[in-house]
């Protein structure tokens, strides 16, 4: 398990992940232990999942609209918003 002391450390863990190295456990002091699982993005799989589950399509559309209207933001913006104080 890797101890993460900064947003850059966390991003480094994400970047080191692959199909062969698909699960990471990290510890963030003051927050706890996290398990991160990498899933390779497969557009065909996503389309098939949406066709099989109408609720998933609705949720994806709601998420897209929330992002477009500024009510949510992507992971990279979340990482940028973290400071060293969040990890102590």
Number of C-alpha atoms within 10 A of each C-alpha: 10 13 14 19 17 18 18 15 14 17 13 12 17 16 9 10 17 13 10 7 10 14 16 16 13 18 17 17 13 10 10 10 15 12 10 14 15 14 11 10 8 8 9 9 10 13 12 10 13 16 12 11 11 11 11 14 16 12 12 13 12 12 15 15 13 13 13 11 10 9 10 14 14 8 9 9 10 11 14 10 10 13 13 10 9 14 16 12
